[in-house]
Structures are given as C-alpha cells and as structure tokens.
C-alpha cells in the first residue's frame, strides 16, 4: 500500500476527493474544498481518512 504525501489528490468514500494537507501515522488530513461541487455538498472543509480507505488519483511523482 502506497501512502499519500502532502499535495497528493486522493479519492475516498463514494467519490469524494481532496488534497492531502498532513500525513499522520495511520491517516491523512484532507482539504475537500478542491472539489468543484464542494459548496453543494454541505460538508466540512477538512476530514481525516485512514490510509486503508483511499486511493491516490494524482501524485507529485506522476
């Protein structure tokens, strides 16, 4: 399993996407305002996602 790095774009839970802001031992903190429909979803700006629960869509290494 590849762990996301700061600046990576990840996808998790039903297609939500965000930019990784901080990497912790077991999770990442993600900024969700990246999504075009963020305002329509009425969700918090940031969330915590376990490393096992996301996939990396874009990496700085790509």
Secondary structure, 3 states (H helix, E strand, C coil): CCCCCCCCEEEECCCEEEEEEEECCCEEEEEHHHCCCHHHHCCCCEEEEEHHHEEEEECCCC
